[in-house]
């Protein structure tokens, strides 16, 4: 409690000093002038004071008035005070801390406002001058030489040490404030970056969900219209699948948009699990009802996938089959999974005619989104037309994401 009060009073004093520097300096100058005048009247028992003390008082007054310039001219202030003190000591006045008050104040402000090299030059020179003056002063003939020299050195080292500590404290506070400001800016930039990444992630999810289900719904509706008169039973089945497609689209849209309303409240409903390759049969069935026959083959021993890789693999296959439904001039597609070491290779191909143009999304958001998904977990993706015809999407994904945050962003 006491330390807290002292710190509070110190902070208030510093704030007042910053607002009214001249008043603070003038108060200190008057106090030092009184102490120097009192110090000039002290002497060792049995020793006599110099007869003319007006000159000494005038010198002390000049040295104290010079302190008013310590903020702008700290070096000149030290020189003036050192010369005045040396002259007064040489006249026979006793060297006391009261008499050295103006010099000590000038050394303190020198150590506070200047660099180390200046402190060493001016501080050591001042100490040497006053120590020599005290050693040869007549007022201290009854004192041993050791005591004459130790006293001035000790009293002049105190303000230099105190001023150095004050300067280091100010530098530490400035560095701490600078680090705090930098940390605040970094937090704001990181928050903006996370918001941007989250927006991109949700945009990819919305694109995959909307594009896939709308493409399937459009294909299913077109097939049902074509078979409405010739095959009513199959048309009824396609319309039933169309209902399932739209229901699935609504569920995924609700789950994706629900991320924007998530809170940390305990009563909030937990988010639905992200889709993965376990839903691949459902995806193949939806494509079949849209008129696209999808064959799936798996090579190698299947390995467990992290949630982020599982979601990425499913979304890439979903987007590739969506592109087949929308753009390819074929009724068949093939999905191949190859577990090789620590990577999962996925290939989605269609067997369109060689003269068929490359699917439109080769430069659109579909391929861009698939590539971003693969890169976010340390994988890679290639997409383009095949020489023998059709289109091919090939991606290599790690079984465990190599980017630490990739899994968190995709979950």
C-alpha positions in Angstrom: 0.0 0.0 0.0 2.8 2.4 0.9 4.6 1.7 -2.3 1.5 2.3 -4.3 0.9 5.7 -2.7 4.6 6.7 -3.2 4.3 5.7 -6.9 1.1 7.7 -7.2 2.7 10.8 -5.7 5.8 10.4 -7.9 3.6 10.2 -11.0 1.7 13.2 -10.0 4.9 15.2 -9.4 6.2 14.1 -12.9 3.0 15.2 -14.5 3.1 18.6 -12.8 6.7 19.0 -13.8 5.8 18.3 -17.4 3.0 20.9 -17.3 4.8 23.6 -15.3 8.6 23.1 -15.9 9.6 26.7 -15.2 7.8 26.8 -11.8 9.4 23.5 -10.8 12.9 24.7 -11.9 12.4 28.1 -10.1 11.4 26.4 -6.8 14.5 24.1 -7.0 16.8 27.0 -7.7 15.5 29.0 -4.7 15.9 26.0 -2.5 19.4 25.3 -3.7 20.3 29.0 -3.3 19.2 28.8 0.3 21.2 25.7 0.9 24.3 27.1 -0.7 24.0 30.3 1.4 23.7 28.2 4.5 26.6 26.1 3.5 28.8 29.1 3.0 28.2 30.0 6.7 29.4 26.6 8.0 33.0 26.0 9.1 35.0 23.6 11.2 35.2 24.4 14.9 38.2 26.6 15.5 38.4 27.8 11.9 37.5 31.3 10.8 35.2 32.2 7.9 36.6 34.4 5.1 35.9 38.1 5.9 34.2 39.0 2.6 31.3 36.6 2.1 29.3 38.7 -0.3 31.4 37.6 -3.2 30.8 33.9 -2.4 27.1 34.5 -2.0 27.1 36.3 -5.4 28.9 33.3 -7.0 26.5 30.9 -5.5 23.6 33.0 -6.8 25.1 32.9 -10.3 25.5 29.2 -10.2 22.0 28.7 -9.0 20.5 31.0 -11.7 22.5 29.0 -14.3 20.5 26.0 -13.3 17.4 27.5 -15.0 19.1 26.6 -18.3 19.8 23.0 -17.4 17.1 21.7 -19.8 18.5 23.3 -22.9 22.2 23.7 -21.9 23.1 20.9 -19.4 26.8 21.0 -20.2 27.2 24.8 -19.8 25.3 24.5 -16.5 27.8 22.0 -15.2 30.8 24.1 -16.3 29.4 27.3 -14.6 28.6 25.5 -11.4 31.9 23.7 -11.2 33.9 27.0 -11.7 31.8 28.9 -9.2 32.2 26.1 -6.6 35.9 25.8 -7.2 36.4 29.5 -6.7 34.4 29.5 -3.5 36.3 26.5 -2.1 39.6 28.1 -3.0 38.6 31.2 -1.0 38.5 29.1 2.1 34.9 28.1 2.5 34.2 24.6 3.9 33.3 22.0 1.3 29.9 20.6 2.5 27.0 18.9 0.7 25.0 22.2 1.2 27.6 24.2 -0.6 27.8 21.5 -3.3 24.0 21.5 -3.8 24.0 23.5 -7.1 26.8 21.4 -8.6 25.1 18.2 -7.5 21.9 19.3 -9.2 23.7 20.2 -12.4 25.4 16.8 -12.5 22.1 15.0 -11.9 20.4 16.8 -14.8 23.5 16.2 -17.0 23.3 12.4 -16.3 19.5 12.5 -17.0 19.6 14.4 -20.3 22.9 13.4 -22.0 24.6 10.3 -23.2 27.2 8.3 -21.4 30.2 9.8 -23.1 29.3 13.3 -22.1 28.5 12.1 -18.5 32.0 10.6 -18.2 33.8 13.7 -19.7 32.0 16.4 -17.7 31.4 14.4 -14.6 34.9 13.2 -14.1 36.4 16.6 -14.9 34.1 18.3 -12.4 35.0 15.7 -9.7 38.7 16.1 -10.3 38.5 19.9 -10.2 36.6 20.1 -7.0 38.6 17.3 -5.3 41.8 19.2 -6.1 40.3 22.4 -4.8 39.3 20.7 -1.6 42.7 19.1 -1.2 44.5 22.5 -1.3 41.8 24.5 0.5 42.9 26.2 3.7 39.6 25.6 5.4 40.3 21.9 5.7 43.9 22.0 7.0 42.8 20.1 10.2 41.4 17.2 8.0 43.5 14.5 6.6 44.1 14.4 2.8 42.1 11.2 2.5 39.0 12.6 4.0 39.4 15.8 1.9 39.3 13.7 -1.3 36.8 11.0 -0.3 34.1 13.5 0.6 33.8 15.4 -2.7 34.1 12.2 -4.7 31.3 10.5 -2.8 28.9 13.5 -2.8 29.5 14.1 -6.6 29.0 10.4 -7.5 25.5 10.3 -5.9 23.8 12.7 -8.4 25.6 11.0 -11.4 24.3 7.6 -10.2 20.8 8.9 -9.5 20.6 10.7 -12.9 21.8 7.6 -14.7 19.1 5.5 -13.0 16.5 8.1 -13.9 17.6 8.1 -17.5 17.6 4.3 -17.7 14.1 4.2 -16.1 12.8 6.6 -18.7 14.3 4.6 -21.5 12.8 1.4 -20.0 9.3 3.1 -19.8 9.6 4.4 -23.3 10.6 0.9 -24.6 7.8 -0.7 -22.7 5.3 1.8 -24.1 6.7 1.2 -27.6 6.4 -2.5 -27.2 2.8 -2.2 -25.9 1.9 0.0 -28.9 3.5 -2.4 -31.3 1.7 -5.3 -29.6 -1.6 -3.4 -29.9 -1.0 -2.8 -33.6 0.0 -6.4 -34.1 -3.1 -7.6 -32.4 -5.3 -5.4 -34.6 -3.5 -6.5 -37.7 -3.8 -10.2 -36.7 -7.5 -9.7 -35.9 -8.0 -8.2 -39.4 -6.0 -11.0 -41.0 -8.1 -13.6 -39.1 -11.3 -11.9 -40.2 -10.1 -11.9 -43.8 -9.2 -15.6 -43.6 -12.5 -16.5 -42.0 -14.4 -14.6 -44.7 -12.4 -16.4 -47.4 -13.1 -19.8 -45.7 -16.8 -19.1 -45.5 -16.8 -17.8 -49.1 -15.2 -21.1 -50.3 -17.7 -23.1 -48.3 -20.6 -21.2 -49.7 -19.3 -21.5 -53.2 -18.8 -25.3 -52.9 -22.2 -25.8 -51.3 -24.2 -23.5 -53.6 -22.4 -24.4 -56.8 -22.6 -28.1 -56.3 -26.2 -28.4 -55.2 -27.5 -25.9 -57.7 -25.7 -27.7 -60.5 -27.1 -31.0 -59.4 -30.6 -29.6 -59.0 -30.4 -28.0 -62.5 -29.2 -31.3 -64.0 -31.8 -33.3 -62.2 -34.6 -30.9 -63.2 -33.4 -31.1 -66.8 -33.3 -34.9 -66.8 -36.7 -35.1 -65.2 -38.1 -32.7 -67.9 -36.6 -34.8 -70.6 -38.0 -38.1 -69.2 -41.4 -36.8 -68.0 -43.4 -38.3 -70.9 -41.3 -41.3 -71.8 -40.4 -42.7 -68.3 -42.7 -41.4 -65.5 -41.3 -43.8 -62.9 -37.7 -42.6 -63.4 -38.9 -39.0 -63.5 -40.6 -39.5 -60.1 -37.4 -40.9 -58.7 -35.3 -38.0 -60.0 -37.8 -35.5 -58.5 -37.5 -37.4 -55.2 -33.7 -37.1 -55.5 -34.1 -33.4 -56.3 -35.9 -32.9 -53.1 -33.1 -34.5 -51.2 -30.5 -32.4 -53.1 -32.3 -29.1 -52.1 -32.7 -30.3 -48.5 -29.0 -31.2 -48.3 -28.2 -27.7 -49.7 -30.3 -26.0 -47.2 -28.7 -28.0 -44.3 -25.2 -27.2 -45.4 -26.1 -23.5 -46.0 -27.6 -23.4 -42.5 -24.5 -25.0 -41.0 -22.1 -22.7 -42.9 -24.0 -19.5 -42.1 -24.4 -20.7 -38.5 -20.7 -20.1 -38.1 -21.3 -16.4 -38.4 -23.7 -16.5 -35.4 -21.7 -18.7 -33.2 -21.1 -17.4 -29.6 -19.2 -18.7 -26.7 -22.4 -19.0 -24.6 -22.9 -22.4 -23.0 -26.5 -22.6 -24.2 -25.6 -22.2 -27.9 -26.1 -25.2 -30.0 -22.8 -27.0 -31.1 -21.9 -26.7 -34.7 -22.6 -29.6 -37.0 -19.7 -31.8 -37.9 -17.9 -30.9 -41.1 -18.5 -33.2 -44.1 -15.8 -35.7 -45.1 -15.2 -38.6 -47.4 -17.7 -40.7 -45.4 -20.3 -38.8 -47.4 -18.8 -39.8 -50.8 -21.5 -42.4 -51.5 -24.2 -39.7 -51.0 -22.3 -37.5 -53.4 -22.0 -40.3 -56.0 -25.7 -41.0 -55.7 -26.6 -37.3 -56.2 -24.5 -37.2 -59.4 -26.1 -40.4 -60.6 -29.6 -38.9 -60.3 -28.3 -36.0 -62.4 -27.2 -38.3 -65.2 -23.5 -38.6 -64.3 -22.2 -42.1 -63.6 -19.3 -41.9 -61.1 -16.9 -44.8 -60.4 -14.7 -44.7 -57.4 -11.5 -46.8 -56.9 -9.2 -46.9 -54.0 -5.6 -48.1 -54.2 -3.3 -48.7 -51.2 -4.2 -49.2 -47.6 -6.6 -46.5 -46.5 -5.2 -44.4 -43.7 -7.1 -42.2 -41.1 -7.3 -38.5 -42.1 -7.3 -35.5 -39.9 -10.6 -33.5 -40.0 -9.1 -30.7 -42.0 -7.7 -33.1 -44.7 -10.9 -35.1 -44.7 -13.0 -31.9 -45.4 -10.5 -30.7 -48.0 -10.5 -34.0 -49.9 -14.3 -34.1 -49.9 -14.7 -30.5 -51.1 -12.2 -31.0 -53.9 -13.9 -34.1 -55.1 -17.3 -32.4 -54.8 -16.2 -29.3 -56.8 -14.5 -31.5 -59.5 -17.7 -33.5 -59.9 -19.7 -30.3 -60.0 -17.6 -29.0 -62.8 -18.2 -32.3 -64.7 -21.9 -31.9 -64.2 -21.9 -28.3 -65.4 -19.3 -28.3 -68.2 -18.2 -31.7 -69.4 -19.8 -33.2 -72.5 -19.8 -36.7 -71.0 -22.0 -38.9 -68.8 -19.2 -40.6 -66.8 -16.5 -39.6 -64.3 -13.9 -41.5 -62.4 -12.6 -40.8 -58.9 -9.3 -42.5 -57.9 -7.8 -42.5 -54.4 -4.2 -43.6 -53.9 -2.7 -43.9 -50.4 1.1 -43.5 -51.0 3.2 -43.2 -47.8 2.1 -40.1 -46.0 0.1 -38.6 -48.8 -3.2 -39.1 -50.4 -3.4 -38.7 -54.2 -6.8 -37.9 -55.6 -7.6 -37.9 -59.3 -11.0 -36.9 -60.8 -11.3 -37.3 -64.5 -14.0 -37.3 -67.1 -13.9 -38.8 -70.6 -15.1 -35.9 -72.7 -14.4 -35.8 -76.4 -10.9 -34.5 -77.4 -12.4 -31.6 -79.2 -14.4 -30.5 -76.2 -13.3 -27.2 -74.7 -11.7 -27.1 -71.3 -14.2 -26.6 -68.5 -14.9 -23.0 -67.8 -13.8 -23.0 -64.2 -10.2 -23.6 -65.2 -9.7 -19.9 -64.6 -12.7 -19.3 -62.3 -13.4 -19.5 -58.7 -13.9 -23.3 -58.7 -10.3 -24.3 -59.5 -9.0 -21.3 -57.5 -10.9 -22.5 -54.4 -9.7 -26.1 -54.8 -6.1 -24.9 -55.1 -6.5 -22.6 -52.0 -7.9 -25.5 -50.0 -5.0 -27.8 -51.0 -2.4 -25.2 -50.3 -3.9 -24.4 -46.9 -3.0 -27.8 -45.5 0.3 -28.2 -47.3 -0.9 -30.0 -50.4 -0.9 -29.1 -54.1 -3.4 -29.3 -57.0 -3.3 -29.3 -60.8 -6.3 -29.0 -63.1 -6.5 -29.0 -66.9 -7.6 -30.8 -70.0 -6.3 -34.2 -70.8 -4.5 -34.9 -74.2 -6.9 -37.8 -74.9 -9.9 -35.7 -74.1 -11.9 -34.6 -71.1 -10.6 -32.8 -68.0 -8.6 -34.0 -65.0 -8.1 -32.6 -61.5 -5.2 -34.1 -59.5 -4.3 -33.2 -55.9 -1.8 -34.5 -53.4 -2.8 -34.0 -49.8 -0.8 -34.9 -46.6 -2.5 -37.3 -44.3 -1.8 -34.8 -41.5 -1.8 -31.1 -42.4 1.7 -29.6 -42.5 0.4 -26.2 -41.7 -0.6 -26.0 -38.0 -3.5 -23.7 -38.5 -4.8 -25.4 -41.6 -6.8 -27.9 -39.7 -8.3 -25.3 -37.4 -9.4 -23.1 -40.3 -11.1 -26.0 -42.0 -12.8 -27.6 -39.1 
